[in-house]
Amino acid sequence: MRAFVLQSRKPRRRILFAGCISRSTLRPPACLAQVGTGAGLCALRTSSRAQLPLRFMKKGFYTIIAAQFISSLADNALLIAAIALLSVIRSAAWVTPLLQIFFTVSYVLLAPFVGAFADALQKRHVMFISNALKASGCMMMIAGVHPIIAYGVVGFGAAAYSPAKYGILTELLPAEKLVKANAWLESATVLSTIVGTMVGGALISTFADRFVAHAHLPLIRSSADLAMFAVMLTYAIAAAINIFIPDTGARYPNRLSEPTKLVSDFYHCFNVLWADKLAQIALWVTTLMWGGAVTLQLLVLKWANVNLGLSLSKAAVMQGVTGLGIAVGAAAAAALIPLRRSLSVLPVGILTGAVAIAMAFYNKNLFPAGAGLHIGSYVAPVYIVLAYPLMILLGGLSGFFIVPMNAILQHRGATLLSAGHSIAVQNFNQNLAVLLMLGAYALLLTAKMPAQWIIVVFGVFITFMMWLAKRRSAANERTSNMHALLEE
């Protein structure tokens, strides 16, 4: 059993958190979990700032939400701007997946360390540094550094930002407010994904090209440069907002001086989750779905261009609509699927892969030329109008599937380990899947495989792996009481 000590400056106020034995056992908050699972006791000293009135804490919470929304908005606009920059410098098609590969590699390589880094400093300072790094990556692209290298700098900042934004919530808010706080955070992230993608598309539109041609701005040679400059300013705004987050008073031991211990602890947590009959299923399918979703993010842009004849700017809007479907599906799952029935959504994962395969064959040639929806003098082509519900359906199925699976993984992770270590292992697996799938996508592009058949390959792979996961879950149920594990 691992133990954590929460100690205040007032005498005789020590609370022992026994590590994760059953549902009734007290568990350390996520911020403590990120310190590590080494032997011995970890002391958290809270200053009088940590006892701030709830009203002030709420003010700090909304500041965090604002910073997260703006930073996430910039993340999504940045991808569109970076792809546009690759187009300006006439990069080969297979280079586009390398953007996300260089962005994601930091999440994988730094997985054992980012939690300790987030605890070594005040988390508001970590968030400031992370957004400043992201802004620096944008400046590098504007200055002429290859987008792949600069995007890697942005990924380094993003990897450090992730544990800080979640950990600070447990420091700032009482436990009874955390569910609502996470709902706010995730809602802000989903909304920023939709808005950021559409803003990125607008910044590289033909209107933006005409503006750049007449404005003669220094260092701004194209709409892609203009978009990158706007994203850089957005990151700077997010960093400035981080300054106004109040000091929570939480202080942790600096474990960055023990890198081998951090790696050893991470390896132990990795094995524990994959060995558990219930956690392995949730980890399997969330890893698969996350890798597929990030790859599909690029594939939708390619599909919209090839099958629907849309420019990158308009294809970005199509991608944003998928985010709307995810939000709807996630909300439906939260309302309809209790934790004890979470495994019942496994067939939805299979259906999601099947819809992706069907999407590959959807194109404008299925409809008569000129067919469309007439709105005054404007005609919306019918193949565009009907593509939006298809994207919403795909996103909706993904959201409906992923929420219960995440709930299982968080529950079992907190029971077996701690919330922080479970999330670290989950992030490692998911981003490793992203690297592998994006690498496969780059290879298929290099082999000149048409976008339609690349989608089919990924759709078949996801469908088959989801089917295997369902079979494995059924086999596990024959040897273990899965429902009892859910109720621990």
C-alpha positions as CSV (number, residue, x, y, z in Angstrom):
1,M,0.0,0.0,0.0
2,R,1.3,3.4,-0.9
3,A,0.7,6.3,1.4
4,F,0.6,10.0,0.9
5,V,0.6,12.7,3.6
6,L,-1.3,16.0,3.3
7,Q,0.1,18.3,5.9
8,S,-0.9,21.9,6.7
9,R,1.1,24.5,8.6
10,K,-1.2,24.2,11.5
11,P,-0.1,21.7,14.1
12,R,-1.7,18.3,14.5
13,R,-3.5,18.5,11.1
14,R,-2.2,15.5,9.2
15,I,-4.4,13.4,6.9
16,L,-3.2,10.0,5.7
17,F,-4.3,9.1,2.2
18,A,-4.0,5.3,1.9
19,G,-3.3,4.3,-1.7
20,C,-6.2,3.0,-3.7
21,I,-7.4,-0.3,-2.2
22,S,-11.1,-0.1,-2.7
23,R,-13.9,2.3,-3.4
24,S,-14.2,3.1,0.3
25,T,-10.5,3.8,0.7
26,L,-9.4,7.5,0.7
27,R,-7.4,8.3,-2.4
28,P,-4.9,11.1,-2.9
29,P,-6.1,13.9,-5.2
30,A,-4.7,14.0,-8.7
31,C,-2.2,16.7,-7.8
32,L,-0.7,14.4,-5.2
33,A,-0.8,11.4,-7.6
34,Q,1.4,13.2,-10.0
35,V,4.2,13.4,-7.4
36,G,5.0,9.8,-7.9
37,T,4.6,6.3,-6.3
38,G,8.0,5.9,-4.8
39,A,8.4,4.5,-1.3
40,G,8.0,6.7,1.7
41,L,5.8,9.7,2.3
42,C,5.3,12.8,0.2
43,A,4.6,16.0,2.0
44,L,2.3,18.6,0.6
45,R,2.5,21.9,2.5
46,T,-0.4,24.2,2.0
47,S,-0.1,27.9,2.8
48,S,-2.9,30.1,4.0
49,R,-3.6,30.9,0.3
50,A,-5.0,27.4,0.0
51,Q,-7.7,28.3,2.4
52,L,-8.9,31.2,0.3
53,P,-12.7,31.8,0.3
54,L,-14.6,29.8,-2.2
55,R,-15.6,33.0,-4.0
56,F,-12.0,33.9,-4.8
57,M,-11.3,30.3,-5.8
58,K,-14.1,30.4,-8.3
59,K,-12.6,33.5,-9.8
60,G,-9.3,31.6,-10.2
61,F,-11.2,28.7,-11.7
62,Y,-12.8,30.8,-14.4
63,T,-9.4,32.3,-15.2
64,I,-8.1,28.7,-15.8
65,I,-11.1,27.9,-18.0
66,A,-10.4,31.1,-20.1
67,A,-6.7,30.3,-20.5
68,Q,-7.5,26.7,-21.5
69,F,-10.1,27.8,-24.0
70,I,-7.8,30.3,-25.7
71,S,-4.8,27.9,-25.6
72,S,-6.8,25.0,-27.1
73,L,-8.4,27.3,-29.7
74,A,-4.8,28.2,-30.8
75,D,-3.8,24.5,-30.9
76,N,-6.5,23.7,-33.4
77,A,-6.0,26.8,-35.5
78,L,-2.3,26.1,-35.6
79,L,-2.7,22.7,-37.3
80,I,-4.6,24.3,-40.2
81,A,-2.1,27.2,-40.4
82,A,0.9,24.7,-40.4
83,I,-0.6,22.6,-43.1
84,A,-1.1,25.7,-45.2
85,L,2.5,26.6,-44.7
86,L,3.6,23.2,-46.0
87,S,1.5,23.9,-49.1
88,V,3.2,27.3,-49.5
89,I,6.7,25.7,-49.5
90,R,5.4,22.9,-51.7
91,S,6.1,20.0,-49.4
92,A,5.2,16.4,-50.4
93,A,1.9,15.0,-49.2
94,W,3.6,12.5,-46.8
95,V,5.1,15.4,-44.9
96,T,1.8,16.5,-43.5
97,P,1.4,13.5,-41.0
98,L,5.0,14.3,-39.8
99,L,3.6,17.5,-38.3
100,Q,1.5,15.6,-35.9
101,I,4.2,13.0,-35.4
102,F,6.7,15.7,-34.2
103,F,4.0,17.3,-32.1
104,T,3.1,14.0,-30.4
105,V,6.6,12.5,-29.8
106,S,7.1,14.8,-26.8
107,Y,4.0,13.3,-25.1
108,V,5.5,9.8,-25.5
109,L,9.1,10.5,-24.6
110,L,8.3,12.8,-21.7
111,A,5.3,10.8,-20.2
112,P,7.2,9.7,-17.1
113,F,8.5,13.2,-16.4
114,V,5.8,15.8,-17.2
115,G,3.9,15.2,-14.0
116,A,7.0,15.7,-11.9
117,F,7.8,18.9,-13.9
118,A,4.3,20.2,-13.3
119,D,4.8,19.7,-9.5
120,A,8.4,21.1,-9.4
121,L,7.0,24.6,-10.1
122,Q,3.7,26.4,-9.4
123,K,1.3,25.0,-12.0
124,R,0.3,28.5,-13.2
125,H,3.9,29.1,-14.0
126,V,4.1,25.8,-15.9
127,M,1.1,26.8,-17.9
128,F,2.7,30.2,-18.7
129,I,6.0,28.6,-19.8
130,S,4.1,26.1,-21.9
131,N,2.1,28.7,-23.8
132,A,5.2,30.8,-24.2
133,L,6.9,27.8,-25.8
134,K,4.0,27.3,-28.2
135,A,4.2,31.0,-29.2
136,S,7.9,30.6,-29.8
137,G,7.2,27.7,-32.1
138,C,4.8,29.9,-34.1
139,M,7.5,32.7,-34.3
140,M,10.0,30.1,-35.6
141,M,7.6,29.2,-38.5
142,I,7.1,32.8,-39.4
143,A,10.9,33.3,-39.3
144,G,11.3,30.5,-41.9
145,V,12.2,27.5,-39.7
146,H,10.7,24.4,-41.3
147,P,7.2,23.8,-39.9
148,I,8.0,20.3,-38.7
149,I,10.8,21.4,-36.4
150,A,8.8,24.3,-35.1
151,Y,5.8,22.2,-34.5
152,G,7.9,19.9,-32.4
153,V,8.6,22.9,-30.1
154,V,4.9,23.5,-29.8
155,G,4.4,19.8,-28.9
156,F,7.0,20.1,-26.2
157,G,5.0,22.9,-24.6
158,A,1.7,21.1,-25.0
159,A,3.1,18.0,-23.3
160,A,4.1,20.1,-20.3
161,Y,0.8,21.9,-20.2
162,S,-1.5,18.9,-19.9
163,P,-0.8,17.7,-16.3
164,A,-0.6,21.3,-15.1
165,K,-4.1,22.2,-16.3
166,Y,-5.7,19.2,-14.6
167,G,-3.6,19.2,-11.5
168,I,-4.3,22.8,-10.6
169,L,-8.0,22.1,-10.4
170,T,-7.5,19.8,-7.4
171,E,-5.4,22.5,-5.7
172,L,-7.8,25.3,-6.3
173,L,-11.2,23.7,-5.7
174,P,-12.7,21.5,-3.0
175,A,-13.3,17.9,-3.9
176,E,-17.1,18.3,-4.2
177,K,-16.5,20.8,-7.1
178,L,-14.2,18.7,-9.2
179,V,-16.8,16.8,-11.3
180,K,-18.4,20.1,-12.3
181,A,-15.0,21.7,-12.8
182,N,-13.9,18.9,-15.2
183,A,-17.1,19.2,-17.1
184,W,-16.4,22.9,-17.6
185,L,-12.9,22.2,-18.7
186,E,-13.9,19.5,-21.2
187,S,-16.7,21.6,-22.5
188,A,-14.3,24.5,-23.1
189,T,-11.9,22.2,-24.9
190,V,-14.6,20.8,-27.2
191,L,-15.9,24.3,-28.0
192,S,-12.4,25.6,-28.6
193,T,-11.7,22.7,-31.0
194,I,-14.7,23.6,-33.1
195,V,-14.1,27.3,-33.1
196,G,-10.3,27.0,-33.5
197,T,-10.6,24.7,-36.5
198,M,-13.0,27.1,-38.2
199,V,-10.9,30.2,-37.3
200,G,-7.9,28.4,-38.8
201,G,-9.8,27.8,-42.0
202,A,-10.9,31.5,-42.1
203,L,-7.4,32.7,-41.7
204,I,-6.2,30.9,-44.8
205,S,-9.2,31.8,-47.0
206,T,-9.0,33.7,-50.3
207,F,-10.1,36.8,-48.4
208,A,-7.1,36.5,-46.2
209,D,-4.9,36.1,-49.3
210,R,-6.2,39.3,-50.7
211,F,-5.7,41.2,-47.4
212,V,-2.0,40.0,-47.3
213,A,-1.4,41.0,-50.9
214,H,-2.6,44.6,-50.2
215,A,-1.3,45.1,-46.6
216,H,2.5,44.5,-47.3
217,L,3.1,43.4,-43.7
218,P,6.7,42.6,-42.6
219,L,7.4,38.8,-42.5
220,I,3.9,38.1,-43.6
221,R,4.2,36.7,-47.1
222,S,1.0,34.7,-47.4
223,S,-2.3,34.0,-45.6
224,A,-0.5,31.0,-43.9
225,D,2.0,33.5,-42.3
226,L,-0.9,35.7,-41.3
227,A,-2.7,32.7,-39.7
228,M,0.5,31.7,-37.9
229,F,1.0,35.3,-36.6
230,A,-2.6,35.3,-35.3
231,V,-2.1,32.0,-33.6
232,M,1.1,33.3,-32.0
233,L,-0.8,36.3,-30.5
234,T,-3.5,33.9,-29.3
235,Y,-0.9,31.8,-27.4
236,A,0.6,35.1,-26.0
237,I,-2.9,36.1,-24.7
238,A,-3.3,32.6,-23.1
239,A,0.1,33.0,-21.4
240,A,-0.9,36.5,-20.1
241,I,-4.1,35.1,-18.6
242,N,-2.1,32.4,-16.8
243,I,-0.4,35.2,-14.9
244,F,-3.7,36.1,-13.2
245,I,-4.3,32.6,-11.9
246,P,-4.0,32.8,-8.1
247,D,-1.2,31.0,-6.2
248,T,-2.9,27.9,-4.7
249,G,-0.2,27.5,-2.1
250,A,0.5,23.9,-3.0
251,R,4.2,22.9,-3.0
252,Y,5.6,19.5,-3.8
253,P,9.0,17.8,-3.5
254,N,11.1,18.1,-6.7
255,R,11.4,14.6,-8.1
256,L,13.1,15.6,-11.4
257,S,16.4,14.8,-9.8
258,E,15.3,11.1,-9.7
259,P,14.7,10.3,-13.4
260,T,15.4,6.6,-13.1
261,K,12.9,6.3,-10.3
262,L,10.3,8.2,-12.3
263,V,10.8,5.8,-15.2
264,S,10.6,2.7,-12.9
265,D,7.4,4.0,-11.3
266,F,5.9,4.6,-14.8
267,Y,6.8,1.1,-16.0
268,H,5.2,-0.4,-12.9
269,C,1.9,1.5,-13.5
270,F,2.0,0.6,-17.2
271,N,2.1,-3.1,-16.3
272,V,-0.5,-2.9,-13.6
273,L,-3.1,-1.4,-15.9
274,W,-2.5,-3.7,-18.8
275,A,-2.7,-6.8,-16.5
276,D,-6.1,-5.8,-15.1
277,K,-9.0,-7.6,-16.8
278,L,-11.2,-4.6,-16.9
279,A,-8.7,-1.7,-17.4
280,Q,-7.0,-3.5,-20.3
281,I,-10.2,-3.4,-22.3
282,A,-10.7,0.3,-21.7
283,L,-7.1,1.1,-22.3
284,W,-7.1,-1.0,-25.5
285,V,-10.1,0.7,-27.1
286,T,-9.4,4.3,-25.9
287,T,-5.8,3.9,-27.3
288,L,-7.2,2.7,-30.6
289,M,-9.9,5.3,-30.8
290,W,-7.5,8.2,-29.9
291,G,-4.9,7.1,-32.5
292,G,-7.6,6.7,-35.1
293,A,-9.2,10.1,-34.3
294,V,-6.0,12.1,-34.7
295,T,-5.2,10.3,-38.0
296,L,-8.8,10.9,-39.1
297,Q,-8.4,14.6,-38.4
298,L,-5.9,14.8,-41.2
299,L,-7.8,12.2,-43.4
300,V,-11.0,14.3,-43.2
301,L,-9.1,17.3,-44.7
302,K,-7.7,15.1,-47.5
303,W,-11.1,13.4,-48.1
304,A,-12.9,16.7,-48.3
305,N,-10.4,17.9,-50.9
306,V,-10.4,14.8,-53.0
307,N,-14.0,13.6,-52.7
308,L,-15.8,16.9,-52.3
309,G,-13.4,19.3,-54.1
310,L,-13.1,21.6,-51.0
311,S,-10.2,23.9,-50.3
312,L,-8.3,23.5,-47.1
313,S,-10.2,26.5,-45.7
314,K,-13.6,24.9,-46.3
315,A,-12.4,21.5,-45.3
316,A,-11.5,22.9,-41.9
317,V,-15.1,23.8,-41.4
318,M,-16.1,20.2,-42.2
319,Q,-13.6,19.0,-39.6
320,G,-15.0,21.4,-37.0
321,V,-18.5,19.9,-37.5
322,T,-17.1,16.5,-36.4
323,G,-16.2,18.1,-33.1
324,L,-19.8,19.2,-32.7
325,G,-20.9,15.5,-33.1
326,I,-18.3,14.4,-30.5
327,A,-19.9,16.9,-28.0
328,V,-23.4,15.6,-28.7
329,G,-22.3,12.0,-28.4
330,A,-20.4,12.6,-25.2
331,A,-23.4,14.4,-23.7
332,A,-25.7,11.5,-24.7
333,A,-23.4,8.9,-23.1
334,A,-23.1,10.9,-19.9
335,A,-26.9,11.0,-19.6
336,L,-27.7,7.4,-20.7
337,I,-24.8,5.1,-19.8
338,P,-24.1,4.6,-16.1
339,L,-20.6,3.2,-15.1
340,R,-21.9,-0.3,-14.5
341,R,-23.1,-0.5,-18.1
342,S,-20.1,1.1,-19.7
343,L,-19.0,-2.2,-21.4
344,S,-22.3,-2.3,-23.3
345,V,-21.0,0.5,-25.7
346,L,-18.2,-1.8,-27.2
347,P,-20.4,-2.5,-30.3
348,V,-20.5,1.2,-30.9
349,G,-16.8,1.2,-31.5
350,I,-17.2,-1.4,-34.2
351,L,-20.0,0.7,-35.8
352,T,-17.7,3.8,-35.7
353,G,-15.2,1.9,-37.9
354,A,-17.9,0.8,-40.3
355,V,-19.2,4.4,-40.7
356,A,-15.6,5.6,-41.4
357,I,-15.4,3.0,-44.2
358,A,-18.7,4.2,-45.6
359,M,-17.5,7.7,-45.5
360,A,-14.6,6.8,-47.8
361,F,-17.1,6.1,-50.7
362,Y,-19.1,9.3,-50.2
363,N,-18.3,11.8,-52.9
364,K,-19.9,14.5,-55.1
365,N,-20.2,12.1,-58.1
366,L,-23.1,10.3,-56.2
367,F,-25.4,13.3,-56.9
368,P,-26.6,15.0,-60.2
369,A,-24.5,17.9,-61.2
370,G,-26.0,21.2,-60.0
371,A,-28.2,19.6,-57.4
372,G,-28.4,21.7,-54.3
373,L,-30.3,23.6,-51.7
374,H,-31.4,27.1,-52.9
375,I,-31.2,29.9,-50.4
376,G,-32.0,33.1,-52.2
377,S,-29.4,33.5,-54.9
378,Y,-27.0,31.1,-53.1
379,V,-27.0,27.4,-54.0
380,A,-25.5,24.9,-51.4
381,P,-24.5,21.8,-53.3
382,V,-26.4,18.8,-52.0
383,Y,-23.2,16.7,-51.6
384,I,-21.9,19.3,-49.2
385,V,-25.2,19.7,-47.3
386,L,-25.4,15.9,-46.7
387,A,-21.8,15.6,-45.8
388,Y,-22.3,17.6,-42.6
389,P,-24.7,15.0,-41.0
390,L,-22.3,12.3,-42.0
391,M,-19.5,14.1,-40.1
392,I,-21.8,14.7,-37.1
393,L,-22.7,11.0,-37.1
394,L,-19.1,9.9,-37.1
395,G,-18.2,12.4,-34.3
396,G,-21.3,11.4,-32.3
397,L,-20.5,7.7,-32.3
398,S,-17.0,8.5,-31.3
399,G,-18.1,10.7,-28.4
400,F,-20.8,8.2,-27.3
401,F,-18.2,5.4,-27.2
402,I,-15.2,7.2,-25.7
403,V,-16.9,8.7,-22.6
404,P,-17.9,5.4,-20.9
405,M,-14.6,3.8,-21.8
406,N,-12.7,6.8,-20.2
407,A,-14.9,6.4,-17.2
408,I,-13.9,2.8,-16.8
409,L,-10.2,3.6,-17.2
410,Q,-10.3,6.5,-14.7
411,H,-12.2,4.4,-12.2
412,R,-9.9,1.3,-12.4
413,G,-6.8,3.5,-12.6
414,A,-7.7,5.3,-9.4
415,T,-8.6,2.0,-7.7
416,L,-5.4,0.2,-8.8
417,L,-2.9,3.1,-8.8
418,S,-3.9,6.8,-8.6
419,A,-5.7,9.2,-10.9
420,G,-2.5,10.9,-12.0
421,H,-0.6,7.8,-12.8
422,S,-3.5,6.3,-14.6
423,I,-3.8,9.4,-16.8
424,A,0.0,9.3,-17.5
425,V,-0.2,5.7,-18.7
426,Q,-3.3,6.4,-20.8
427,N,-1.7,9.5,-22.4
428,F,1.5,7.4,-23.2
429,N,-0.5,4.6,-24.9
430,Q,-2.8,6.9,-26.8
431,N,0.0,9.1,-28.1
432,L,2.1,6.1,-29.0
433,A,-0.9,4.9,-31.1
434,V,-1.0,8.3,-32.7
435,L,2.7,8.0,-33.7
436,L,2.2,4.5,-35.2
437,M,-1.0,5.4,-37.1
438,L,0.4,8.6,-38.4
439,G,3.5,6.8,-39.5
440,A,1.4,4.3,-41.3
441,Y,-0.5,7.2,-43.0
442,A,2.7,8.8,-44.1
443,L,3.9,5.5,-45.6
444,L,0.6,5.0,-47.5
445,L,0.8,8.5,-48.9
446,T,4.4,7.8,-50.0
447,A,3.1,4.7,-51.8
448,K,0.6,7.0,-53.6
449,M,-2.4,5.2,-52.2
450,P,-5.6,7.2,-52.9
451,A,-7.2,8.9,-49.9
452,Q,-10.3,6.9,-50.3
453,W,-8.5,3.6,-49.8
454,I,-6.4,4.9,-47.0
455,I,-9.6,5.7,-45.1
456,V,-10.8,2.1,-45.9
457,V,-7.6,0.6,-44.6
458,F,-7.9,2.6,-41.3
459,G,-11.6,1.9,-41.0
460,V,-11.1,-1.9,-41.5
461,F,-8.3,-1.9,-39.0
462,I,-10.3,0.0,-36.3
463,T,-13.4,-2.2,-36.9
464,F,-11.3,-5.4,-36.6
465,M,-9.5,-4.3,-33.5
466,M,-12.7,-3.2,-31.8
467,W,-14.2,-6.7,-32.6
468,L,-11.1,-8.3,-31.1
469,A,-11.5,-6.1,-28.0
470,K,-15.2,-7.2,-27.7
471,R,-14.1,-10.8,-27.9
472,R,-11.4,-10.3,-25.3
473,S,-13.9,-8.6,-23.0
474,A,-16.3,-11.6,-23.3
475,A,-13.4,-14.0,-22.5
476,N,-12.5,-11.9,-19.5
477,E,-16.1,-12.0,-18.3
478,R,-15.9,-15.8,-18.3
479,T,-13.0,-15.8,-15.8
480,S,-13.7,-12.6,-13.8
481,N,-16.7,-10.8,-12.5
482,M,-16.4,-7.6,-14.6
483,H,-19.4,-6.0,-13.0
484,A,-18.0,-6.5,-9.6
485,L,-14.7,-4.8,-10.7
486,L,-16.8,-1.9,-11.9
487,E,-18.4,-1.5,-8.5
488,E,-15.2,-1.7,-6.4
